[in-house]
Amino acid sequence: MLRRIAISFLLVQSASAIPRFAIKEGASCNTCHVNPAGGALRNDYGMLITSADELPMPKTGSLITLDDVGQLTDHLRIGADLRMQAITDSEESTAFPMQTDLYAYFDLKGMIGLYVESEVLQENTEYWTNAFFPFLNGYVRVGRMRPMYGLMLDDHTSFIRGGNLQRTHGLLKEGLPFSPLTPPVNTAELGMFRSDFLFSASLSNGFLAGEAAKATFLGPPSNRTAVIRAEYSSSLGDYSGLAGVSYLSEGDTEIKGVFGGISRDRLTWTGEVDLAGGWTGDVNSVASYSEIAWMIKPGIHLLAKYDFFDEDIELLENALSRFSLGAELYPFSFLELKIQMRKTHVSGTGMSPIEFLFQTHAWF
């Protein structure tokens, strides 16, 4: 039962995912998604698991259930992820739609697929075609997408992803470039699976530069992004875990990092550390993420997180530290509620006001 619960949670995130559930099971997020990188539209198996009774809180989940409404034909599936978010502190309050993503996937006997994702709020469109080669345990994916780097968290405000995009604290940049606001670019990707090992390598138009998103496929050689990612997941007795490395290079910018985690029973630790050269000028930056999650019971999780970003590791007064406490609730098999309290410390300035965050997420 616990395995089915954990796999279920892998399915309810957008283009990114919640890696702690993969860590808990010693598995990869792509088990339940049409995307080899995981996240976004669920596949047949994924929708079967999300409709199970174990996903939501037991006392409320049985009140409302949804059939697999996205499966239109044997070959065509559609879906969506919808998020709203509100943030408040002693100085300001904001509420806004955070995500409206619509998906469609045409599959030909599990061998060739065509995927389209419309990110309505960002006015971006991701699309790619995917060919699987079972005799090689690998795939080739070509189209317009974002690079597969690191943990690929669903929380883009974490400094290892996009960081602070609006509520900034005066630094030149307050996170790494993996923000949903950075448009997808023309990309060719190769991936291979070997038991519990997953490897991917891609070459694309300049992702960091941004302006190459609509350029000729792969653009000029001087403005290309190369990404390599490898992960290994496994279970041993009562413990399970995941470990991986990532590398990105574009022009004078180079980002490299390690990620992973370990889980036992209802406790899971997840972490990542990245070193970026040339991202915030001619200096080296570091970003890190650490999370401890406790599953009290199905549908109720308590979390404690620590995010850190240092714009220039040679200076003392340009670093951010953020502490977060919160809960994730799943009352139904198609709805997530997130409640969070967080506080940020700016080196040389002190603490900013405590922020309270509330987020709703619905999907099918």
ROMILO-943462 format. One record per residue: x, y, z of N, C-alpha, C in turn; residue in one letter. Coordinates in pm, whole numbers, padded with zeros to 5 digits, always signed. Example, Ala and Ser with C-alpha at 12.3 -4.5 7.8 and 13.67 -1.06 7.14 Angstrom:
% ROMILO-943462
+01319-00569+00780+01230-00450+00780+01320-00330+00780A +01285-00225+00708+01367-00106+00714+01290+00003+00787S 
//
This chain:
% ROMILO-943462
+00082-00121+00000+00000+00000+00000+00086+00126+00000M +00190+00129+00083+00276+00247+00088+00339+00276-00047L +00373+00170-00121+00433+00193-00252+00332+00261-00346R +00207+00217-00340+00106+00278-00426+00081+00423-00386R +00085+00454-00256+00069+00592-00211+00179+00678-00268I +00302+00634-00254+00415+00715-00298+00414+00737-00448A +00387+00632-00524+00382+00647-00670+00272+00744-00708I +00162+00741-00636+00052+00832-00668+00095+00976-00662S +00169+01013-00561+00208+01151-00545+00304+01197-00654F +00371+01106-00716+00459+01144-00827+00380+01203-00943L +00253+01179-00947+00175+01210-01065+00113+01348-01062L +00108+01412-00949+00021+01528-00937+00094+01659-00955V +00213+01658-01010+00287+01780-01028+00292+01819-01175Q +00333+01942-01201+00337+01993-01338+00465+01950-01406S +00522+02038-01487+00638+02000-01567+00755+01956-01480A +00751+01992-01354+00848+01944-01259+00779+01845-01166S +00850+01798-01062+00795+01690-00982+00830+01708-00836A +00785+01610-00753+00822+01605-00612+00919+01489-00596I +01049+01515-00597+01147+01406-00597+01145+01319-00472P +01092+01371-00361+01099+01291-00238+01021+01161-00249R +00917+01156-00333+00841+01033-00349+00916+00931-00434F +00992+00981-00530+01078+00890-00605+01186+00835-00513A +01240+00922-00426+01342+00878-00330+01285+00772-00237I +01163+00795-00191+01101+00702-00098+01087+00561-00154K +01065+00553-00287+01045+00424-00349+01166+00373-00425E +01274+00453-00430+01390+00412-00508+01354+00396-00654G +01273+00490-00708+01223+00481-00845+01243+00614-00914A +01210+00617-01045+01219+00738-01124+01080+00795-01149S +01070+00928-01159+00940+00994-01179+00876+00961-01313C +00954+00911-01409+00895+00887-01542+00809+00760-01546N +00799+00688-01435+00717+00568-01432+00571+00599-01467T +00525+00716-01427+00382+00747-01439+00352+00863-01533C +00450+00906-01612+00430+01022-01700+00472+00990-01843H +00412+01058-01939+00449+01038-02078+00585+01101-02108V +00628+01197-02027+00756+01263-02045+00867+01180-01981N +00972+01142-02055+01082+01067-01995+01148+01138-01878P +01137+01273-01875+01194+01350-01765+01103+01351-01643A +00979+01298-01656+00884+01302-01546+00806+01432-01544G +00699+01435-01466+00617+01554-01454+00519+01572-01567G +00428+01670-01550+00327+01707-01649+00227+01593-01670A +00191+01565-01793+00080+01474-01824+00107+01332-01775L +00007+01272-01709+00017+01135-01662-00010+01036-01775R +00051+00918-01770+00022+00814-01866-00091+00724-01815N -00120+00615-01887-00230+00527-01846-00210+00474-01705D -00091+00427-01677-00063+00371-01544-00073+00479-01438Y -00025+00598-01472-00030+00707-01377-00172+00745-01339G -00262+00752-01437-00401+00787-01407-00470+00676-01329M -00432+00552-01355-00489+00440-01279-00453+00453-01131L -00328+00488-01103-00283+00499-00965-00346+00621-00897I -00357+00733-00967-00412+00854-00903-00558+00838-00867T -00628+00746-00933-00769+00725-00899-00786+00629-00783S -00676+00574-00731-00684+00477-00623-00723+00545-00492A -00775+00467-00400-00822+00522-00274-00708+00570-00185D -00586+00525-00208-00475+00559-00119-00422+00700-00139E -00451+00766-00251-00394+00898-00277-00445+01004-00181L -00574+01028-00168-00620+01136-00082-00634+01092+00064P -00680+01186+00148-00714+01153+00286-00827+01050+00285M -00815+00945+00362-00915+00836+00356-01057+00881+00381P -01079+00976+00471-01214+01015+00509-01283+01105+00408K -01205+01171+00322-01265+01262+00223-01250+01212+00081T -01147+01133+00054-01118+01091-00082-01228+01009-00146G -01304+00936-00064-01410+00851-00119-01536+00929-00154S -01542+01057-00112-01663+01135-00137-01677+01174-00284L -01563+01212-00347-01564+01252-00488-01450+01183-00559I -01476+01113-00665-01372+01049-00745-01393+01085-00891T -01284+01087-00967-01290+01116-01109-01240+00996-01189L -01312+00960-01294-01262+00859-01386-01152+00920-01473D -01094+00840-01558-00986+00887-01645-01046+00968-01760D -01086+01092-01728-01155+01175-01827-01064+01221-01939V -00931+01215-01919-00839+01264-02020-00811+01168-02133G -00846+01039-02117-00820+00940-02221-00932+00945-02324Q -00910+01017-02436-01015+01037-02536-01028+00918-02629L -00914+00861-02673-00913+00742-02757-00802+00651-02709T -00782+00539-02777-00674+00448-02740-00537+00512-02757D -00528+00614-02840-00399+00675-02870-00386+00820-02824H -00495+00886-02789-00491+01028-02758-00533+01055-02614L -00449+01129-02542-00476+01166-02403-00459+01317-02388R -00544+01380-02307-00530+01521-02273-00527+01535-02121I -00484+01652-02073-00479+01676-01929-00453+01822-01900G -00447+01856-01771-00424+01994-01730-00372+01999-01588A -00299+02107-01556-00258+02141-01420-00296+02286-01396D -00370+02312-01288-00420+02446-01258-00381+02482-01114L -00312+02594-01097-00268+02637-00964-00306+02783-00939R -00347+02809-00814-00366+02944-00764-00281+02960-00638M -00229+03081-00616-00142+03103-00501-00166+03240-00439Q -00156+03247-00307-00164+03372-00233-00046+03379-00137A +00020+03495-00130+00131+03519-00038+00102+03648+00038I +00123+03645+00168+00101+03764+00249+00208+03777+00356T +00244+03901+00389+00331+03931+00503+00286+04066+00559D +00366+04124+00648+00327+04249+00714+00335+04369+00620S +00396+04352+00501+00416+04464+00410+00327+04460+00286E +00294+04338+00237+00212+04328+00117+00145+04192+00109E +00039+04188+00028-00034+04064+00004-00065+04054-00145S -00048+03937-00200-00077+03915-00342-00146+03781-00360T -00234+03775-00457-00300+03651-00497-00305+03648-00648A -00272+03535-00708-00261+03531-00852-00270+03387-00903F -00313+03369-01029-00305+03237-01091-00159+03204-01118P -00115+03087-01075+00025+03049-01084+00054+02960-01204M -00044+02880-01244-00020+02785-01352-00152+02748-01420Q -00153+02754-01550-00261+02699-01631-00195+02629-01749T -00166+02501-01733-00099+02423-01836-00196+02318-01892D -00205+02313-02025-00291+02218-02094-00204+02123-02175L -00235+01992-02174-00151+01891-02236-00229+01806-02336Y -00158+01757-02435-00213+01657-02527-00098+01566-02569A -00127+01436-02580-00022+01339-02617-00083+01232-02707Y -00022+01212-02822-00063+01106-02913+00043+00997-02909F +00001+00876-02879+00094+00764-02860+00066+00655-02962D +00172+00604-03023+00160+00495-03119+00227+00372-03063L +00149+00291-02991+00192+00161-02938+00316+00171-02850K +00330+00282-02778+00441+00297-02685+00576+00314-02751G +00580+00326-02882+00707+00337-02952+00738+00480-02997M +00636+00551-03042+00653+00688-03090+00542+00774-03028I +00578+00891-02979+00480+00980-02919+00497+01123-02967G +00386+01196-02969+00388+01338-03003+00321+01413-02890L +00393+01510-02830+00347+01579-02709+00337+01729-02734Y +00230+01791-02683+00212+01936-02690+00166+01985-02554V +00231+02090-02504+00196+02151-02377+00184+02302-02395E +00067+02357-02364+00044+02500-02373+00048+02561-02234S +00148+02645-02207+00160+02715-02080+00091+02850-02097E -00037+02852-02069-00123+02965-02104-00076+03095-02040V -00042+03092-01912-00007+03215-01842+00124+03275-01892L +00219+03190-01932+00347+03239-01983+00346+03255-02135Q +00237+03214-02198+00225+03217-02344+00339+03141-02410E +00376+03029-02348+00478+02940-02404+00414+02811-02450N +00474+02749-02548+00429+02617-02595+00549+02524-02601T +00535+02409-02537+00637+02305-02544+00583+02192-02631E +00666+02143-02721+00623+02031-02805+00745+01948-02843Y +00725+01818-02851+00834+01730-02890+00779+01597-02939W +00863+01528-03010+00832+01392-03051+00935+01299-02989T +00890+01181-02952+00972+01090-02874+00970+00952-02940N +01086+00893-02958+01096+00759-03014+01171+00669-02917A +01110+00557-02878+01170+00462-02786+01237+00348-02865F +01349+00301-02812+01423+00189-02872+01442+00082-02765F +01347-00012-02752+01352-00111-02645+01479-00194-02644P +01533-00226-02761+01654-00310-02766+01775-00236-02710F +01769-00103-02701+01876-00024-02642+01839+00028-02503L +01713+00006-02461+01662+00067-02338+01684+00217-02339N +01653+00279-02451+01679+00422-02464+01573+00492-02547G +01589+00623-02560+01495+00703-02637+01567+00822-02698Y +01505+00879-02799+01549+01005-02860+01429+01099-02857V +01451+01219-02808+01344+01318-02799+01389+01446-02867R +01307+01498-02959+01343+01617-03034+01224+01713-03033V +01249+01840-03006+01142+01939-03006+01180+02062-02927G +01080+02128-02872+01098+02251-02797+01068+02223-02650R +01169+02231-02565+01155+02192-02425+01260+02262-02340M +01256+02236-02209+01356+02289-02117+01454+02178-02080R +01578+02214-02046+01677+02110-02014+01642+02033-01889P +01680+01909-01887+01659+01820-01772+01780+01831-01681M +01766+01907-01570+01878+01933-01480+01834+01919-01336Y +01915+01850-01257+01894+01843-01112+01766+01775-01070G +01715+01818-00953+01597+01756-00894+01468+01791-00967L +01466+01900-01041+01346+01941-01115+01226+01955-01022M +01243+02032-00913+01139+02052-00813+01016+02119-00872L +00901+02091-00811+00779+02160-00850+00777+02303-00798D +00853+02333-00692+00858+02467-00633+00966+02550-00703D +00926+02633-00801+01025+02709-00877+01084+02824-00797H +01029+02856-00676+01088+02961-00593+01211+02912-00518T +01236+02781-00517+01360+02730-00457+01479+02782-00536S +01586+02815-00467+01701+02879-00532+01771+02787-00631F +01754+02656-00619+01814+02564-00716+01733+02561-00845I +01614+02625-00846+01533+02633-00967+01533+02776-01020R +01427+02852-00997+01422+02990-01046+01446+03093-00938G +01420+03055-00811+01443+03147-00701+01340+03258-00695G +01380+03370-00637+01291+03486-00623+01277+03559-00756N +01156+03566-00808+01131+03634-00934+01063+03769-00914L +00986+03782-00806+00916+03907-00780+00954+03967-00645Q +00944+03891-00539+00978+03942-00406+01129+03929-00384R +01203+04017-00447+01348+04009-00444+01405+04088-00327T +01536+04066-00300+01602+04128-00185+01727+04205-00224H +01735+04249-00349+01841+04340-00388+01962+04277-00455G +01966+04145-00470+02077+04081-00537+02058+04089-00688L +02169+04073-00762+02162+04075-00907+02071+03963-00958L +02091+03842-00906+02005+03728-00934+01987+03651-00804K +01868+03596-00785+01837+03529-00659+01791+03385-00682E +01869+03313-00761+01839+03175-00791+01901+03135-00922G +01894+03007-00954+01948+02955-01078+01848+02977-01192L +01884+02949-01316+01801+02989-01431+01684+02898-01465P +01654+02798-01382+01554+02698-01421+01414+02740-01378F +01373+02855-01428+01243+02914-01396+01142+02879-01504S +01012+02864-01467+00909+02842-01569+00890+02962-01660P +00944+03079-01622+00934+03196-01706+01037+03195-01818L +01142+03111-01805+01240+03096-01912+01180+03005-02019T +01164+03052-02141+01091+02973-02241+01166+02848-02282P +01094+02743-02322+01158+02623-02376+01227+02655-02507P +01328+02576-02540+01408+02601-02661+01419+02474-02744V +01457+02489-02871+01477+02375-02960+01586+02285-02904N +01553+02156-02890+01642+02064-02819+01641+01926-02884T +01756+01860-02880+01768+01718-02915+01824+01647-02793A +01756+01543-02747+01794+01474-02623+01802+01323-02645E +01902+01263-02584+01922+01119-02585+01916+01068-02443L +01840+00962-02419+01831+00904-02285+01847+00755-02288G +01899+00699-02177+01919+00554-02167+01886+00508-02025M +01822+00390-02016+01786+00330-01889+01862+00198-01874F +01919+00179-01758+01986+00053-01726+01950+00015-01584R +01852-00072-01569+01806-00113-01437+01762+00011-01359S +01833+00045-01252+01797+00161-01171+01876+00285-01209D +01941+00282-01324+02024+00394-01368+01959+00465-01486F +01954+00599-01480+01898+00680-01588+02000+00785-01629L +02026+00793-01759+02122+00890-01813+02057+00968-01927F +02081+01098-01931+02030+01180-02042+02134+01285-02079S +02138+01318-02207+02228+01422-02258+02152+01498-02366A +02164+01630-02365+02090+01710-02463+02175+01825-02515S +02139+01871-02634+02199+01987-02697+02085+02074-02748L +02091+02204-02716+01978+02290-02750+02025+02429-02789S +01930+02509-02839+01954+02652-02855+01987+02712-02719N +02041+02832-02718+02081+02895-02592+01965+02912-02496G +01955+02824-02396+01848+02830-02298+01862+02950-02207F +01982+02976-02158+02004+03088-02067+01986+03221-02139L +02027+03227-02264+02018+03351-02340+01874+03388-02369A +01786+03288-02384+01645+03316-02402+01607+03354-02543G +01680+03443-02606+01640+03490-02739+01653+03382-02845E +01718+03271-02815+01736+03164-02913+01615+03072-02922A +01509+03098-02842+01395+03007-02837+01329+02989-02973A +01329+03094-03057+01263+03086-03187+01363+03080-03301K +01487+03057-03270+01591+03054-03373+01584+02923-03452A +01664+02916-03557+01678+02793-03633+01718+02681-03540T +01672+02559-03570+01696+02448-03478+01844+02436-03440F +01869+02437-03310+02001+02434-03246+02080+02563-03265L +02035+02655-03347+02095+02788-03354+02243+02786-03386G +02311+02900-03365+02455+02908-03394+02536+02828-03293P +02647+02767-03334+02729+02686-03242+02779+02764-03121P +02795+02896-03135+02847+02976-03024+02742+03001-02916S +02617+02963-02940+02512+02992-02843+02425+02868-02820N +02489+02758-02786+02418+02634-02759+02433+02594-02613R +02335+02519-02565+02336+02470-02428+02352+02319-02429T +02451+02271-02357+02474+02127-02342+02445+02087-02198A +02367+01979-02181+02329+01934-02047+02349+01783-02038V +02405+01740-01928+02421+01597-01898+02365+01572-01758I +02290+01465-01744+02231+01431-01614+02230+01280-01597R +02265+01234-01478+02265+01091-01447+02213+01071-01305A +02132+00967-01287+02081+00937-01153+02076+00787-01131E +02090+00747-01006+02081+00607-00967+01988+00596-00847Y +01890+00510-00854+01795+00491-00744+01795+00345-00702S +01772+00322-00573+01778+00185-00524+01711+00175-00387S +01684+00052-00346+01628+00023-00214+01708-00090-00151S +01727-00080-00019+01800-00182+00056+01737-00193+00193L +01667-00303+00217+01600-00321+00344+01493-00215+00366G +01500-00147+00481+01403-00043+00514+01438+00091+00452D +01552+00099+00383+01599+00226+00329+01586+00227+00177Y +01561+00345+00124+01563+00366-00020+01622+00503-00047S +01672+00523-00168+01735+00652-00195+01763+00674-00342G +01818+00791-00368+01850+00833-00503+01972+00923-00497L +02061+00911-00594+02179+00997-00603+02203+01031-00749A +02246+01156-00775+02266+01194-00913+02359+01313-00928G +02398+01338-01053+02483+01452-01087+02426+01520-01211V +02452+01652-01224+02408+01728-01340+02516+01823-01383S +02514+01854-01512+02612+01950-01567+02547+02027-01681Y +02563+02160-01680+02512+02246-01787+02621+02343-01830L +02633+02362-01961+02731+02456-02015+02667+02537-02127S +02682+02671-02120+02638+02759-02227+02727+02883-02228E +02803+02902-02331+02893+03016-02339+02990+03018-02222G +02991+03130-02148+03080+03143-02032+03017+03092-01904D +02897+03039-01910+02827+02991-01790+02839+02840-01779T +02872+02795-01660+02885+02652-01632+02821+02623-01497E +02728+02529-01494+02660+02492-01370+02676+02342-01350I +02718+02304-01232+02736+02162-01201+02690+02135-01059K +02632+02018-01037+02580+01991-00905+02557+01845-00877G +02527+01817-00751+02492+01683-00705+02356+01691-00636V +02280+01583-00642+02147+01581-00580+02115+01441-00535F +02014+01428-00450+01972+01296-00404+01895+01302-00275G +01886+01187-00209+01815+01181-00083+01806+01039-00032G +01750+01026+00088+01735+00896+00151+01605+00893+00229I +01543+00776+00235+01413+00764+00301+01406+00636+00383S +01335+00646+00496+01307+00529+00578+01170+00548+00643R +01085+00451+00624+00949+00458+00675+00880+00585+00625D +00839+00674+00715+00763+00793+00676+00847+00919+00670R +00977+00907+00691+01065+01022+00686+01150+01018+00559L +01165+01134+00495+01245+01144+00372+01325+01273+00374T +01454+01262+00344+01539+01380+00326+01576+01392+00178W +01567+01515+00127+01600+01546-00012+01695+01664-00016T +01797+01660-00103+01891+01772-00108+01959+01787-00243G +02011+01907-00267+02087+01938-00388+02181+02054-00360E +02300+02049-00420+02397+02159-00414+02449+02183-00555V +02448+02310-00599+02495+02346-00733+02594+02462-00726D +02699+02451-00805+02798+02557-00819+02786+02614-00959L +02766+02746-00969+02746+02811-01099+02854+02915-01122A +02924+02902-01231+03025+03000-01270+02976+03081-01388G +02984+03213-01379+02943+03299-01489+02795+03329-01495G +02716+03283-01400+02573+03307-01402+02538+03446-01349W +02610+03493-01250+02585+03626-01192+02705+03717-01219T +02756+03710-01339+02875+03787-01373+02999+03700-01367G +03114+03762-01363+03241+03689-01363+03277+03641-01222D +03182+03569-01159+03202+03519-01023+03143+03379-01013V +03166+03313-00900+03107+03182-00874+02995+03196-00772N +02882+03131-00802+02766+03132-00713+02739+02990-00665S +02668+02977-00554+02630+02846-00503+02484+02850-00459V +02412+02744-00490+02272+02730-00449+02255+02592-00386A +02174+02585-00281+02151+02456-00217+02007+02445-00169S +01965+02321-00150+01829+02291-00108+01832+02170-00016Y +01757+02176+00095+01748+02063+00187+01607+02058+00243S +01547+01939+00241+01409+01924+00285+01393+01795+00366E +01321+01805+00475+01280+01688+00553+01128+01681+00550I +01075+01567+00507+00930+01550+00496+00886+01432+00582A +00774+01450+00651+00717+01345+00737+00573+01321+00694W +00545+01201+00646+00409+01164+00610+00338+01114+00735M +00248+01198+00788+00175+01160+00907+00080+01044+00877I +00006+01060+00767-00085+00957+00719-00112+00989+00572K -00173+00896+00497-00202+00926+00356-00277+01058+00341P -00225+01145+00254-00289+01272+00227-00244+01386+00314G -00158+01361+00414-00112+01467+00504+00039+01456+00522I +00112+01560+00479+00257+01563+00491+00300+01694+00558H +00394+01683+00651+00457+01801+00711+00597+01815+00655L +00640+01941+00627+00769+01965+00564+00846+02076+00633L +00978+02060+00637+01070+02165+00681+01178+02177+00574A +01203+02302+00525+01298+02322+00415+01396+02434+00448K +01514+02420+00391+01616+02525+00399+01671+02549+00259Y +01658+02672+00211+01711+02713+00080+01823+02815+00102D +01929+02804+00020+02042+02896+00034+02092+02936-00105F +02125+03064-00120+02184+03111-00245+02286+03220-00214F +02409+03200-00264+02516+03298-00247+02556+03346-00386D +02531+03473-00412+02556+03530-00543+02704+03529-00580E +02790+03552-00483+02936+03552-00503+02999+03493-00378D +03055+03372-00390+03105+03302-00272+03227+03369-00210I +03285+03468-00278+03401+03538-00222+03361+03660-00139E +03233+03698-00143+03183+03810-00063+03095+03758+00050L +03081+03840+00155+03010+03797+00274+02866+03847+00281L +02833+03955+00210+02705+04020+00230+02616+04014+00106E +02613+03903+00040+02524+03889-00076+02467+03747-00084N +02424+03695+00031+02369+03560+00037+02229+03562+00098A +02146+03467+00054+02010+03453+00104+01994+03317+00170L +01928+03315+00285+01893+03191+00354+01743+03195+00382S +01673+03091+00344+01528+03089+00365+01487+02961+00438R +01412+02977+00546+01361+02866+00625+01211+02855+00604F +01161+02733+00580+01019+02714+00551+00963+02598+00633S +00842+02616+00684+00767+02511+00751+00628+02507+00689L +00575+02388+00666+00444+02383+00605+00386+02244+00598G +00273+02236+00530+00202+02109+00513+00146+02100+00372A +00138+01978+00321+00072+01950+00194-00043+01854+00222E -00162+01892+00176-00283+01815+00201-00345+01773+00070L -00392+01648+00063-00456+01594-00056-00595+01542-00018Y -00696+01631-00012-00830+01587+00028-00898+01498-00075P -00866+01517-00204-00925+01435-00310-00815+01389-00405F -00850+01298-00495-00751+01241-00588-00719+01336-00702S -00772+01458-00699-00745+01556-00805-00715+01694-00748F -00688+01703-00616-00673+01833-00552-00564+01829-00446L -00475+01930-00449-00370+01947-00348-00385+02086-00287E -00367+02094-00155-00365+02221-00083-00230+02233-00013L -00163+02345-00033-00032+02368+00028-00039+02490+00120K +00007+02473+00243+00013+02581+00341+00158+02591+00389I +00213+02713+00391+00356+02727+00422+00384+02861+00491Q +00477+02857+00585+00529+02978+00649+00679+02980+00624M +00732+03095+00578+00874+03099+00549+00933+03236+00585R +01062+03233+00617+01132+03354+00657+01269+03355+00590K +01309+03471+00537+01433+03486+00462+01531+03574+00538T +01656+03532+00543+01764+03611+00603+01857+03658+00492H +01883+03788+00487+01974+03846+00389+02101+03887+00461V +02215+03832+00418+02343+03862+00483+02369+04013+00483S +02403+04066+00600+02433+04208+00611+02311+04296+00631G +02190+04237+00615+02066+04314+00629+01979+04264+00742T +01971+04133+00756+01888+04074+00861+01768+04003+00804G +01671+03976+00891+01553+03900+00853+01450+03987+00783M +01387+03932+00681+01273+03995+00617+01146+03950+00690S +01030+04012+00665+00906+03971+00734+00870+03826+00704P +00803+03763+00798+00755+03626+00778+00649+03626+00668I +00660+03533+00574+00564+03518+00466+00475+03397+00493E +00348+03410+00458+00254+03299+00465+00204+03271+00323F +00211+03145+00283+00178+03104+00148+00066+03002+00151L -00029+03020+00060-00137+02922+00041-00153+02895-00107F -00156+02766-00145-00162+02730-00286-00262+02617-00306Q -00339+02627-00413-00429+02519-00454-00383+02465-00589T -00395+02336-00606-00351+02271-00730-00453+02163-00767H -00514+02179-00884-00607+02079-00936-00555+02027-01069A -00584+01902-01101-00531+01841-01223-00625+01729-01271W -00606+01692-01397-00669+01569-01448-00583+01513-01558F 
//
